[in-house]
Amino acid sequence: MEEKFNVVDSFGVDVFNEETMKQRLPKNVFKALKKTMTEGKELDSSIADVVASAMKDWAIEKGATHYTHWFQPMTGITAEKHDSFISPMGDGTVIMEFSGKELIKGEPDASSFPSGGIRATFEARGYTAWDPTSYAFVKGGSLYVPTAFYSYSGEALDKKTPLLRSMDVVSDAALRILKLFGNETTKRVVATVGAEQEYFLVNKETYDLRKDLIFTGRTLFGAPAPKGQELEDHYFGTIKERVANYMKDLDEHLWRLGITSKTKHNEVAPSQHENAPIFAPANLATDQNQLTMELMKKIALDHGLVCLLHEKPFAGVNGSGKHDNWSLSTDDGQNLLDPGRSPMQNAQFLTFLTAIIKAVDEYSDLLRLSVASPGNDHRLGANEAPPAIISIFLGEELQAVVDALVEGKEYTSEGRQMFHVGVTSLPEFPKDSTDRNRTSPFAFTGNKFEFRMVGSNLNIAGPNTILNTIVANSLTEFAEELEGASDFNAALHDLLVRTIKEHKRVIFNGNGYSDEWTREAESRGLPNYKSTVDVLPTLTTEKNIALFRKFGVYSEIELHARQEILLENYSKTINIEALTAADMAKTEILPAVMKFAKDVCDIAASKKALGIDPTVETALAGKVNSLTVALSDKANALSDAIVKAQGIDDILAQARCYHDEVFANMQSLRAVADELETIVGEEYWPYPTYDELLFNV
């Protein structure tokens, strides 16, 4: 009989977490390490050997023979190089060793990771540095040490380092504001994140028959199935047994790694599902989400399934997002986006809220850029995801509070006592005072903001680095103004009113899908970056370079490098998709269609020889022939566009060509192929259709 999984006993057993540290480290060492983790203080290198030895012993007890510095390069996924603990003794025997030096710093080959020109290929040296604020863990016989990754000359080559920097700056800025409200006890403010992960599951056998899924993660061709999501019968529906078994297996693996997998359910589209954790500090949430995506894919294979994390694997049904729930919390447990119950707490909340409104309006280009990818371009603006226009949803009640503050009017709400709007007598309002707005890119949902634009395949470090930095900027500017005020209450009131008036254009509580909103947003002066190629140039504008330089989150060199990497990634992604589409059209679809056409013509000839009218066959053959010619022409046009794009040296011009010409030709080719799919007999079609992909799990 299979042993029952005990969640309480098994949770975090494969993690070198606080409980394990407390048991295995000397009290003074644990205290020093804890100080680094909770207050962001610099690690005392003298304790590294003690920590390393304890980690090694614990990991070996868990069956580990190797260790790896686990990092997040600019590829968007994780990287790892495994070294064994063995150390030869000279007599043919070995001992197991792991030093503080090995724990703190590693030296992988940096030449094969994207650097955006920071490092030449022959300048291969890079370093990984232990991130003691994230827990080490054991997986697959190795001790995984979460690390940052940077070049020999000190530039960040990863997504983790800027995130850690941004967490420090938003903490420092928030502490300045808290002190103005009389809080002298909070030592650190932490950006906390809960990332809801959407995904699709398909049969492995079916997946293996489609080149597009194998090479690109999405279907480049496919006519709609007779049934899609129009009956709204999949969302929150009964979970199929096979999928439920997969989810159970996934939960157990996640729980052993200390990942607080909380919620699982069917999503809107057929074969689409969601997993959601409980909030964690942003860097830990990032590590855990990367692990979650890795395990989703690995465990799916154990169940004869493939997990698709592409933002739009199927046309005509919902794409997959990763709603990034972001908030700010103090080290003593106060959520700074919780309105609170006292007037002063309300005033503090409105200060942070107003700072966020200002940040989102001033740096909407960076927020849009933080979620930009070729995959997410398919999703944003469709009727399952927010539009590409950045706006903030506050909800009716919070909007009324903000309006009353600006207008200097009394605010009342049925059933509760309210006060005249001032600075120290702001009204109390409940956490869940708003409905949800699924069309809003950035929505207040009670005690947090839900950034709904993030794509399912994205590393959440990028969006949260941007959020932390732009909010830190607003809070810093607020602090600089308020710290010198002779009358704090009056100065705060004036600051809040002025800021909301200046930035209220970004607040929108209506339907983000409507054409009217697109026109209204334009009249408000809100930017609408429809594609990745449109928004990427904004990363290195003078305004944005100045922001990141001010806080030391990115240097100018690092920004230009990231821009180059993102542009190259866009071009490479579309190039792979285009080559795959052209290959499928020429070597799979065309031969299948021609065989079908031949058989139709043979039937027509046989009928004619028998004196039977072949009108149906003749008409069908004519239509198929016309579409076949079009398919061949469009496949050739796509190949020509690929060659043109490949020949462009300037990276921005090349990316624009891939967007404007190559991708456009792919869409034209698909339209013809998908029409042929609805005509050609099923037994002729060369790969599984949407019917088989979406409804056979």
C-alpha positions, 0 to 999 in steps of 0.5 A: 500500500502506498504511503500517504503523503504527510504535508506538515511533516514533508513541507520544506524537508529538502530545504536548508531553511530557517528551522534547519539552520537553527538546528545545525548552526551555532547560535552566533552563526545562525544569528549573524546569518539571520541578520543578513537574511532579514535586514539585508546586512552584509554577510560576515565572511568569517561564518561562511566555512561553518555554514558551508560545512553544515550545508554539506553535512545536511545535503549528504544526509539527503543523498547529495553528492554534488553542489551547484551554484544555481543562477538565472542568466539572461536566457530567462531560465536557470543555469547550473554546473555541478561539482562533487564534494569529493576531495582526494586524500592522496592514498586512493581515498576521498573525503567530502568537503565544501568550503566557505569559499566554494559556498560564497563564490563560483566561476562558471564559463560566462562566454556562452551566456547572453551578455549584450556585448558586455563580455567578448566570447574570449573573455569568459570569466564570470562569477556566481555569488551566494544569495544568503537571503534565498534558501539552499535546497537539495534536488536530484542528488545535488545541493543547490545554492541560489546565487547572483551572476556577474561579469569579471568587471562587475556588471550583472549578467543575470536577472537576480542581481538587479532584483536584489538591488531593487529590493534594497532601494525600495526598502530604504525609500519606504523606511524614510516614509515610515519614519515620517509617520512615527515608525522607528521600529521597522528595520526593513521593508520587503517587496512580496510577490505571489505569482499565479502560474497558468499552463496547458497540458497536452498528451506527449504522444500528440505533442511529439507529432508537431514540429511547431510545438517541439521547436517553438512551444506554440502551434504555428498552424491550426484551425479552431476545433468545433468547440472551444471555450465559448460554453465557459464550462472548463473554468473551475470545472471538475478536474479530470483524474489524470490532471488531478494526479499530475497536480497532486504529484506536482504539489508534493514535489513543491511542498518538499522544496518549501514552495507554498503551492496553495491553489489549483484549478482549471482555467478558461481554455480547454486543457488550461490550468493554474497553480498559485502559491502564497506570497513570499519575498520577491527574490524567494518568490522568483526562485520558487517560480523558476523551480515551479516551471521546471517541475511542471515540465518534468513531472508532466513527462512522468504522466505522459503529458507535456506542460506548455508555458508559452503565452499563446500556444493555441490561437482562438482560446485563452493564452496563459499569463502569470499574474504578479501579485505585488505588495510591500510588507514590513519586517514586523508583519505590516502590509503597507497596502492594507488600508488599516483601521486608524486615521493615521494608518489610512493616511500612510496607506494613501501615501503609498498608494499615491506613490504607486499611482505616480510611479505607474504613470511616469514609468508606464513604458518600463512596466510595459517593457518588463513584460514584453516578449514575442510570446506575450505579444500574442496575448496582450490586447486579446480578449483574455488579457489586459490591453497593452495600454498601462492603467490602474484599477482602483475600484469604486470605493477607493476611487471615491476616497481618492476623489474626495481627497482631491476635491476636499469633500466629505466622504460617506459610505453606507453602513460605516462611520466616515470622517471629513477628509483630512490628513489625520482623519481619513475614512476607514474602508475595507480590504475587499472594497473593490470588484475585480477588473480582469481587463486592467493591467494593474489592479488594486485587489484589497491589500496588493496590486495584481500586475496582470500583464506578465506572461506565463513563461516570463521570469518574474525578476524583471517586472518586480525589479521595475516595480520596486525601482519606480515605486522607490523613486516616487517614495524618495521624492515624497520623502525629500519633500516631506522631511523638510516640511514645517507642518507635516500634515499640511504638506502631506495633504498638499502632496497627495492632492497635487500628485493625484491631480497630476497622475489621475490620467492613469486611473481607469476602472472601466472595460479595458477591452473596449475600443472606446478605452483605446481612444480615450487612453490616446486622448489622455496621452497614455502610450500604447506600445502594441509590440515588443519591438515598439517598446524595447527602444524605451529602455535606454531613453535618457529618463530611464537611464537616469532612474536606474543610475540614480538607484544603482539598480542598472548601470547604463552599460547593463541597460544597453546590454539588456536592450541588445539581448532582448532585441536579439532574442526577439529576432531569434525567436521569430526566426525559429518560428518562421523557419519551422512554419516554412518547413512544415508548409513545404514538407508536410502540408503541401505533400498532404494537400497534393495527395488529397487533391490527386485522390479527389481528381482520381475520383472525378475521373472515375466518375466521368468515365462512368458517366457520373457527374463529377461536379462536387469533386471538380469544384473541390479540386479547383478550390484545393488547387487554388489554395495550394498555389497560394500556400506555395507562394506564401511559403516562398514569400516567407522564406524570402522575408527570412533571408532579408531579415537575416541579412540586416546588421542593425539589431533594431532594424532587424527586429523591426523586419522580423515583426513587420515582414517575417511575422506578417508573412507567417500570419498570411501563410497560416491563414491559407493552411488553416483554411486547407485544414478545414477542407482536406480529409482528416486522414491526410492531414500531417499532424494532430489538430486542435481537436486532438490537442485540446480535448484528449488529455 
